[in-house]
Amino acid sequence: MNNKLLILLIEDEVAISNFISTILTSNGYHVIKAQTGKEAIALAASHSPDLILLDLGLPDIDGIEVLKKIRTWSSVPIIVVSARGHEREKVEALDLGADDYITKPFGTSELLARIRTEVRHSQKIRSDNNLETGKVTIGGLTIDLDKRIVKVDDREVHLTPIEYKIIVLLSKNIGKVLTHDYIIKEIWGPYVNENQALRVNMANIRRKIEANPAEPKYIVTEVGVGYRMVDEV
């Protein structure tokens, strides 16, 4: 039985495609490649890959449109790999359903680490049935969803209801960047703008769970984009 994970690589530049493909195959992944948006959508539908690497600058359809189309039927992890480094593009891609965003040029170890994180996240969601119950443990941080208790190094942390909702939301999407707008809509609803409230609550959460709030290890900031709860420390 072959248990290698299948990655769909969507990249129109042949040299870059071959480079990334070589990295992936040498690290134990199966790779199928697409050079256009139409080909990518067809392969995503027919092969059901375990993860997709998506370049935004495709020759026929913009990568954002490919992302939108795949998200209408699939929750497969999608990592955008693009030379577009502006925060606006990152936020747009993440809000439309991308799981992560890597800006070219990138390091091999970074790419592989991001892939491992998204695969773990995807498998954990399937096994935990969206993590409505149970425990999340990252280093010394434990979030007990059954008892609604958060502990750091076995010391119970007292959170406000909003702070608890934020930390649970991040734990359900562990390893994934959540944009400011996504968190605000999930916590306060779609018709409010609570950017300042989010910043204040996040500062309070970090003060309570981090040894050094200025250098957080559990919840990291993606500057201009949002927040990510790490899956290991």
C-alpha positions as CSV (number, residue, x, y, z in Angstrom):
1,M,0.0,0.0,0.0
2,N,1.3,3.4,-1.0
3,N,0.8,6.0,1.8
4,K,2.7,8.9,0.1
5,L,0.8,12.2,0.2
6,L,-0.2,13.7,-3.1
7,I,0.5,17.3,-3.8
8,L,-0.9,19.3,-6.7
9,L,1.7,21.9,-7.8
10,I,0.2,24.8,-9.8
11,E,3.0,26.8,-11.3
12,D,3.5,28.1,-14.8
13,E,7.2,28.7,-14.7
14,V,8.8,25.4,-15.7
15,A,12.1,26.0,-13.9
16,I,10.4,26.8,-10.6
17,S,7.9,24.0,-11.0
18,N,10.7,21.5,-11.6
19,F,12.7,22.9,-8.6
20,I,9.8,22.6,-6.2
21,S,8.8,19.2,-7.6
22,T,12.3,17.9,-7.0
23,I,12.3,19.1,-3.4
24,L,8.9,17.5,-2.7
25,T,9.6,14.1,-4.3
26,S,13.0,13.9,-2.5
27,N,11.1,14.4,0.7
28,G,8.6,11.6,0.1
29,Y,5.7,13.3,-1.6
30,H,3.9,12.4,-4.8
31,V,3.6,15.4,-7.1
32,I,1.3,16.2,-10.0
33,K,1.8,19.4,-11.9
34,A,-0.4,22.0,-13.6
35,Q,0.8,25.0,-15.6
36,T,-2.6,26.7,-16.2
37,G,-5.6,27.5,-14.0
38,K,-8.0,25.3,-16.1
39,E,-5.7,22.3,-15.9
40,A,-5.3,22.9,-12.2
41,I,-9.0,22.9,-11.5
42,A,-9.4,19.7,-13.6
43,L,-6.6,17.9,-11.7
44,A,-7.8,19.0,-8.3
45,A,-11.2,17.5,-9.1
46,S,-10.0,14.3,-10.6
47,H,-7.1,13.4,-8.3
48,S,-8.3,14.7,-4.9
49,P,-4.8,15.8,-3.7
50,D,-3.9,15.9,-0.1
51,L,-2.5,19.5,-0.5
52,I,-2.3,22.2,-3.2
53,L,0.6,24.6,-3.8
54,L,-0.9,27.5,-5.8
55,D,0.9,30.2,-7.7
56,L,-1.3,33.3,-8.3
57,G,0.3,34.5,-11.6
58,L,-1.1,31.9,-14.0
59,P,-1.3,32.6,-17.8
60,D,-5.1,31.9,-18.3
61,I,-6.9,32.4,-15.0
62,D,-5.7,34.4,-12.0
63,G,-4.8,32.1,-9.1
64,I,-7.4,33.9,-6.9
65,E,-10.1,32.6,-9.2
66,V,-8.7,29.1,-9.1
67,L,-8.7,29.3,-5.3
68,K,-12.4,30.4,-5.3
69,K,-13.4,27.6,-7.7
70,I,-11.7,24.8,-5.7
71,R,-13.1,26.1,-2.5
72,T,-16.7,25.7,-3.8
73,W,-16.3,21.9,-3.5
74,S,-13.1,21.1,-1.6
75,S,-11.5,21.9,1.8
76,V,-8.1,20.5,0.8
77,P,-5.3,22.5,2.3
78,I,-4.1,25.2,-0.1
79,I,-0.8,27.1,0.3
80,V,-0.4,30.1,-1.9
81,V,3.2,30.4,-3.2
82,S,3.5,33.8,-4.9
83,A,5.8,36.7,-5.8
84,R,3.0,39.0,-4.8
85,G,4.1,40.1,-1.3
86,H,1.6,42.9,-0.5
87,E,-0.4,42.4,2.6
88,R,-3.6,43.1,0.7
89,E,-3.1,40.1,-1.6
90,K,-2.2,37.9,1.4
91,V,-5.3,38.9,3.3
92,E,-7.5,38.4,0.2
93,A,-6.2,34.9,-0.5
94,L,-6.5,33.9,3.2
95,D,-10.0,35.4,3.4
96,L,-11.0,33.4,0.3
97,G,-9.9,30.1,1.9
98,A,-6.2,29.7,1.4
99,D,-4.6,28.0,4.5
100,D,-1.2,29.7,4.2
101,Y,0.8,32.1,2.1
102,I,4.5,31.9,1.2
103,T,6.2,34.8,-0.6
104,K,8.8,34.0,-3.3
105,P,11.7,33.6,-2.9
106,F,11.5,31.2,0.0
107,G,13.7,28.6,1.7
108,T,13.3,24.9,1.2
109,S,13.0,24.2,4.9
110,E,10.3,26.9,5.3
111,L,8.2,25.4,2.4
112,L,8.5,21.8,3.9
113,A,7.6,23.1,7.4
114,R,4.5,24.9,6.1
115,I,3.4,21.8,4.2
116,R,3.9,19.6,7.3
117,T,1.9,22.0,9.4
118,E,-1.1,22.1,7.0
119,V,-1.1,18.3,6.6
120,R,-1.1,17.8,10.3
121,H,-3.9,20.5,10.7
122,S,-6.0,18.8,8.0
123,Q,-5.6,15.3,9.5
124,K,-6.3,16.6,13.0
125,I,-9.6,18.2,11.8
126,R,-10.7,14.9,10.2
127,S,-9.8,12.8,13.3
128,D,-11.2,15.2,15.8
129,N,-14.4,16.1,13.9
130,N,-13.6,19.8,14.0
131,L,-12.3,19.7,17.5
132,E,-15.4,20.5,19.4
133,T,-14.3,18.5,22.4
134,G,-11.1,17.2,23.9
135,K,-7.8,18.9,24.7
136,V,-5.3,21.0,22.7
137,T,-1.7,20.9,24.1
138,I,1.1,23.0,22.8
139,G,4.2,22.9,25.0
140,G,3.1,24.1,28.4
141,L,-0.2,25.4,27.1
142,T,-3.3,23.2,27.5
143,I,-6.8,24.2,26.3
144,D,-9.4,21.8,27.8
145,L,-12.5,22.3,25.6
146,D,-14.7,19.9,27.7
147,K,-14.1,21.7,30.9
148,R,-13.5,25.2,29.3
149,I,-10.2,25.5,31.2
150,V,-7.0,27.0,29.9
151,K,-3.7,26.2,31.8
152,V,-0.1,27.2,31.3
153,D,2.4,24.9,33.0
154,D,-0.5,23.4,35.0
155,R,-1.5,26.8,36.3
156,E,-5.1,27.7,35.5
157,V,-5.4,30.9,33.5
158,H,-8.5,33.1,34.0
159,L,-9.8,34.4,30.7
160,T,-12.8,36.6,30.0
161,P,-15.6,35.0,27.8
162,I,-14.3,36.9,24.7
163,E,-10.7,36.0,25.4
164,Y,-11.7,32.3,25.7
165,K,-13.6,32.4,22.4
166,I,-10.6,33.9,20.7
167,I,-8.2,31.3,22.0
168,V,-10.6,28.4,21.1
169,L,-11.1,29.8,17.6
170,L,-7.3,29.9,17.1
171,S,-6.9,26.4,18.6
172,K,-9.5,25.0,16.1
173,N,-7.4,26.4,13.3
174,I,-4.0,25.5,14.8
175,G,-1.1,26.2,12.5
176,K,-3.3,28.4,10.2
177,V,-3.2,32.1,9.8
178,L,-6.5,33.7,10.7
179,T,-7.0,37.2,9.3
180,H,-8.2,40.1,11.5
181,D,-11.5,40.3,9.6
182,Y,-12.1,36.5,10.0
183,I,-11.5,36.6,13.8
184,I,-13.7,39.7,14.2
185,K,-16.6,38.1,12.2
186,E,-16.4,34.9,14.1
187,I,-16.2,36.5,17.6
188,W,-18.3,39.7,17.3
189,G,-20.4,39.0,14.1
190,P,-20.3,40.2,10.5
191,Y,-21.7,43.7,11.0
192,V,-19.1,45.2,13.4
193,N,-15.6,46.5,13.1
194,E,-13.7,45.6,16.3
195,N,-10.1,46.0,15.3
196,Q,-9.2,47.8,18.4
197,A,-11.1,45.3,20.6
198,L,-9.3,42.4,19.0
199,R,-5.9,44.0,19.6
200,V,-6.7,44.7,23.2
201,N,-8.0,41.2,23.8
202,M,-5.0,39.6,22.1
203,A,-2.7,41.7,24.3
204,N,-4.5,40.5,27.4
205,I,-4.4,36.9,26.2
206,R,-0.7,37.1,25.6
207,R,-0.1,38.7,29.0
208,K,-1.9,35.8,30.6
209,I,-0.4,32.8,28.7
210,E,3.0,34.0,27.4
211,A,6.2,34.1,29.5
212,N,7.2,37.1,27.5
213,P,4.3,38.8,25.8
214,A,6.6,40.9,23.6
215,E,8.0,37.6,22.1
216,P,5.0,35.3,22.0
217,K,5.6,31.6,21.4
218,Y,2.0,30.3,21.3
219,I,0.1,32.9,19.3
220,V,2.3,34.7,16.7
221,T,1.4,37.8,14.7
222,E,1.5,37.8,10.9
223,V,2.1,41.5,10.4
224,G,-0.7,43.3,8.7
225,V,-2.6,40.0,8.2
226,G,-3.7,38.3,11.4
227,Y,-2.7,35.7,14.0
228,R,-1.6,32.1,14.0
229,M,-1.5,29.6,16.9
230,V,1.6,27.5,16.4
231,D,1.2,23.7,16.5
232,E,4.4,23.1,18.4
233,V,7.0,25.0,20.4
